[in-house]
Amino acid sequence: MSKLAGKVAVITGGNSGIGLATARLFKEEGATVVINARNEDRRQQVGAELGAVVDDIIPADVSRVEELERFFRTVGERYGKIDILFLNAGVAYFMPLESIDEETFDKQFNINVKGVFFGVQKALPYLREGASVLFTTSVVNQMGMATSNVYAATKAAVRSLARSLSAELIGQGIRVNAISPGPIETPIFGKMGMNDEQLQQMAQGIVSQVPLARFGKPEEVAKLALFIASDDSSFIVGTEIEVDGGMASL
Ligand SMILES: NC(=O)c1ccc[n+]([C@@H]2O[C@H](COP(=O)([O-])OP(=O)(O)OC[C@H]3O[C@@H](n4cnc5c(N)ncnc54)[C@H](OP(=O)(O)O)[C@@H]3O)[C@@H](O)[C@H]2O)c1
């Protein structure tokens, strides 16, 4: 039987990588899937590629609170209550301490942390009692990985939000959890501004730290997202679960 039949799922960052694999799986499992796109141009671009994969694409830059408010209002008007909220959009810049400027710092915090906090706040009027809220953190939030500095801090903040917002929303029957991927093969690495050689070096360095000796696939993260989103995880709340090939624990 479909695990998400009749459910409305909202996924940020649903046009790429982990979010896209999750959108596909949620759709296969019977959910109505709504994703955002950073802006109207991106919505049209993404719509041409993903028209058949998701049910709706609504523009919203997650780092802008008024856009999040408008996004969730539109979702509410079109679909009523939200059963699953996967706040997954994120950016990562792995750079040495000396190279990080204020703009790069702010960008990561604004998208990765502010986007999650205000995402929950603005979605709240539309969340159904019993809703499952998921965040994407990262294993680097519990490791001391060189050059992960600001990014790792953003994900530690999100792990903390999964706990504190759980405590705040549990009375409304809303469960909040985080999934914490290790290295996953997605376009995120190509967006870090590194050349091919630097990317290859980084990938080799990362794989050498993964006990399963490979990058994970977005579909492997999507399966965990499905578990957390569905009633199969009904006794799991306020926690962070790794999907990392053993990177954080072995
Ligand atoms: N891949 C990994 O190894 C890994 C490991 C641990 C955690 N994560 C986390 O997993 C999540 C998904 O990453 P991914 O690897 O799937 O990367 P990805 O393929 O680059 O996807 C990131 C998504 O976030 C969206 N996004 C970025 N900035 C946005 C903004 N300001 N407003 C709205 N949407 C925005 C992107 O939209 P555009 O396509 O328009 O840019 C894209 O859809 C992120 O939170 C990331 O930190 C990834």
Ligand as a Chemical Component Dictionary entry (heavy atoms), coordinates in Angstrom:
data_LIG
# 
_chem_comp.id                   LIG 
_chem_comp.type                 NON-POLYMER 
_chem_comp.pdbx_formal_charge   0 
_chem_comp.three_letter_code    LIG 
# 
loop_
_chem_comp_atom.comp_id 
_chem_comp_atom.atom_id 
_chem_comp_atom.alt_atom_id 
_chem_comp_atom.type_symbol 
_chem_comp_atom.charge 
_chem_comp_atom.model_Cartn_x 
_chem_comp_atom.model_Cartn_y 
_chem_comp_atom.model_Cartn_z 
_chem_comp_atom.pdbx_ordinal 
LIG N1  N1  N 0  25.122 16.394 -0.955 1  
LIG C1  C1  C 0  25.671 16.193 0.214  2  
LIG O1  O1  O 0  26.757 15.598 0.323  3  
LIG C2  C2  C 0  25.000 16.697 1.472  4  
LIG C3  C3  C 0  25.484 16.223 2.699  5  
LIG C4  C4  C 0  24.880 16.660 3.864  6  
LIG C5  C5  C 0  23.843 17.547 3.814  7  
LIG N2  N2  N 1  23.388 18.002 2.610  8  
LIG C6  C6  C 0  22.272 18.940 2.623  9  
LIG O2  O2  O 0  21.231 18.416 1.828  10 
LIG C7  C7  C 0  20.401 19.472 1.367  11 
LIG C8  C8  C 0  20.174 19.311 -0.115 12 
LIG O3  O3  O 0  21.406 19.426 -0.773 13 
LIG P1  P1  P 0  21.790 18.647 -2.115 14 
LIG O4  O4  O 0  23.058 17.952 -1.844 15 
LIG O5  O5  O -1 20.634 17.926 -2.644 16 
LIG O6  O6  O 0  22.200 19.905 -3.033 17 
LIG P2  P2  P 0  21.623 20.538 -4.366 18 
LIG O7  O7  O 0  21.417 19.466 -5.371 19 
LIG O8  O8  O 0  22.520 21.671 -4.678 20 
LIG O9  O9  O 0  20.195 21.075 -3.922 21 
LIG C9  C9  C 0  20.050 22.226 -3.136 22 
LIG C10 C10 C 0  18.653 22.771 -3.346 23 
LIG O10 O10 O 0  18.449 23.938 -2.523 24 
LIG C11 C11 C 0  17.907 24.971 -3.347 25 
LIG N3  N3  N 0  18.245 26.300 -2.840 26 
LIG C12 C12 C 0  19.477 26.808 -2.592 27 
LIG N4  N4  N 0  19.381 28.088 -2.189 28 
LIG C13 C13 C 0  18.055 28.390 -2.177 29 
LIG C14 C14 C 0  17.322 29.550 -1.848 30 
LIG N5  N5  N 0  17.917 30.675 -1.444 31 
LIG N6  N6  N 0  15.975 29.514 -1.958 32 
LIG C15 C15 C 0  15.356 28.401 -2.371 33 
LIG N7  N7  N 0  15.981 27.263 -2.707 34 
LIG C16 C16 C 0  17.327 27.258 -2.604 35 
LIG C17 C17 C 0  18.557 24.716 -4.707 36 
LIG O11 O11 O 0  17.885 25.419 -5.729 37 
LIG P3  P3  P 0  18.674 25.786 -7.106 38 
LIG O12 O12 O 0  18.778 24.483 -7.864 39 
LIG O13 O13 O 0  17.799 26.778 -7.762 40 
LIG O14 O14 O 0  19.997 26.328 -6.677 41 
LIG C18 C18 C 0  18.411 23.207 -4.789 42 
LIG O15 O15 O 0  17.103 22.868 -5.169 43 
LIG C19 C19 C 0  21.126 20.768 1.747  44 
LIG O16 O16 O 0  20.542 21.313 2.911  45 
LIG C20 C20 C 0  22.545 20.301 2.026  46 
LIG O17 O17 O 0  23.203 21.149 2.908  47 
LIG C21 C21 C 0  23.945 17.582 1.435  48 
# 
loop_
_chem_comp_bond.comp_id 
_chem_comp_bond.atom_id_1 
_chem_comp_bond.atom_id_2 
_chem_comp_bond.value_order 
_chem_comp_bond.pdbx_ordinal 
LIG N1  C1  SING 1  
LIG C1  O1  DOUB 2  
LIG C1  C2  SING 3  
LIG C2  C3  SING 4  
LIG C2  C21 DOUB 5  
LIG C3  C4  DOUB 6  
LIG C4  C5  SING 7  
LIG C5  N2  DOUB 8  
LIG N2  C6  SING 9  
LIG N2  C21 SING 10 
LIG C6  O2  SING 11 
LIG C6  C20 SING 12 
LIG O2  C7  SING 13 
LIG C7  C8  SING 14 
LIG C7  C19 SING 15 
LIG C8  O3  SING 16 
LIG O3  P1  SING 17 
LIG P1  O4  DOUB 18 
LIG P1  O5  SING 19 
LIG P1  O6  SING 20 
LIG O6  P2  SING 21 
LIG P2  O7  DOUB 22 
LIG P2  O8  SING 23 
LIG P2  O9  SING 24 
LIG O9  C9  SING 25 
LIG C9  C10 SING 26 
LIG C10 O10 SING 27 
LIG C10 C18 SING 28 
LIG O10 C11 SING 29 
LIG C11 N3  SING 30 
LIG C11 C17 SING 31 
LIG N3  C12 SING 32 
LIG N3  C16 SING 33 
LIG C12 N4  DOUB 34 
LIG N4  C13 SING 35 
LIG C13 C14 SING 36 
LIG C13 C16 DOUB 37 
LIG C14 N5  SING 38 
LIG C14 N6  DOUB 39 
LIG N6  C15 SING 40 
LIG C15 N7  DOUB 41 
LIG N7  C16 SING 42 
LIG C17 O11 SING 43 
LIG C17 C18 SING 44 
LIG O11 P3  SING 45 
LIG P3  O12 DOUB 46 
LIG P3  O13 SING 47 
LIG P3  O14 SING 48 
LIG C18 O15 SING 49 
LIG C19 O16 SING 50 
LIG C19 C20 SING 51 
LIG C20 O17 SING 52 
# 
